[in-house]
Amino acid sequence: MAESTAHILILDDDRDVACAAQMLLRRRHGRVETLEDPAGLDALLAARTPDVVLLDLNFTPGRIDGAEGLQVLDRLRAQPRPPAVIALTAYADVPLAVEALKRGAGDFITKPWDNARLAAAVDAAIARRAASGGGLSSSLMGDSPALREVKAMIASVAPTEANVMVLGENGVGKELVARAIHAASRRAAATFLAVDMGAVPESTFESELFGHRRGAFTDAKADRAGRFQAARGGTLFLDEIGNMPLAAQAKLLTALERREVTPIGADRPEAIDVRIVSATNLDEARLFDPNVFRPDLLFRLNTIVIRVPPLRERRDDIPGLLHHYLSLYESQYQRPVRELAPQALERLCAWSWPGNVRALRHACERAVILAGQPEYRFEDFGLAGPAAAVTASAAPEPPRAPGPESFSLDALERETIAAALDKAQGNISLAARMLGLSRAALYRKLGKHGF
């Protein structure tokens, strides 16, 4: 698997713990640093803000209240573009974990951790920070009729307690719609916690969602709060809900019906107080197929349905999005301000954007880095190549088996990814499994090849 370019900082006073995490994460990520004392944080932040920080919540021996770590968390969240933060603690203290989430941490991990769980949490944090690079308002930027309808739905449903299901293709901003609902709700001061259901193995589903008690199974060395407990009082966002196995769907349905969960190894259930917002890229035909998704669970989740339109259905918003992201990356990379050539704008507005806003954002970042002319040209965006632009009136060609004329590694890789996406019907998690990649790695390759 190719290395990511993400910058990861591990802030932990235990050198052995920090080194163990560093060795694990260096297999996937090119720049992983450690810091034992928060006193050195200011100098590091002055040079560059990391993409992800793994933050221990206790530094002074004997202290377990987490106050030191929470102060560091506040400093990190005050940065102009704050890093994604994953809280680390050796104590399975649910109130402390919830407080860290309320103050801006995106996830928490208890020590000792499961390597796969930690790696997945870091990958998810990188993806979330990239997705929120332009901020919530930019993700919903535009005044097209289709987007106005989405914003009106958000405004109507947010003050209620109704469960919401967000439908849409990959890259349209389903999580950002969920965050907008939370921000405008009565639960806004509490936690918003996102869970990628496609990345939760069926074997650990109950532990991840409902928690477990120490000694409940071989590796349960400490109590662990589940996602329902960690999001108490707030919003639990269940992303990629359509990828859940039917057996896991049954367990989720029981929790929602009873409004309680029982941690593995516990002798009594715990009441839950969360609002559920879910999302899927499944089309309605598959969503209503009982062999794919339980109808009784669907009816629990889709009290309100918000359909987020793909970018090709709101082309009037494309010029504003291009201007926003080009300006954002010009500032971030300290590159000169350039105008967008009229011909380039025309072609970009006609592009099919199969990766939607996410693909547009990656294309703008690429253009800012690579542009060498006074104006941005279409070629700077890295969209030309195999399976070139599809205009609004043209239908996409099906993936072709690579022939001798396309025996380059890049061409073969692109054709293979296109074939996997076609077979998976656009389902990123399924396509990633077919290709033997993580979701984050597949997203990077989609950006590389201009999907």
Buried (B, 14 or more C-beta within 10 A) or exposed (E): EEEBEBBBBBBBBBEEBBEBBBEBBEEBBEBBBBBBEBEEBEEBBEEEBBBBBBBBBBBEEEEEEBBBBBEBBEEBEEEEEBBBBBBBBBBBBBEBBBBBBBBBBBBBBBBEBBEEBBBBBBBBBBBBBBBBBBEBEBBBBBEBEBBEEBBEBBEEBBEBEBBBBBBBBBBBBBBBBBBBBBBBBEBEEBBBBBBBBBBBEEEBBBBBBBBBBEEBEEEBEBBBBBBBBBBBEBBBBBBBBBBBEEEBBEBBBEBBEEEBBBBBBBEEBBEBEBBBBBBBBBEEEBBEEEEBBBEEBBEBBBBBBBBBBBBBBBBEBBBBBBBBBBBBBBEEEEBEEBEBBEEBBEBBBBBBBBBBBBBBBBBBBBBBEEBEEEEBBBBBBBBEEBBEBBEEEEEEEEBEEBEEEBEEEEBEBBBBBBBBBEEBEBBBBBBBBBBEBBBBBBBBBBBBBBB
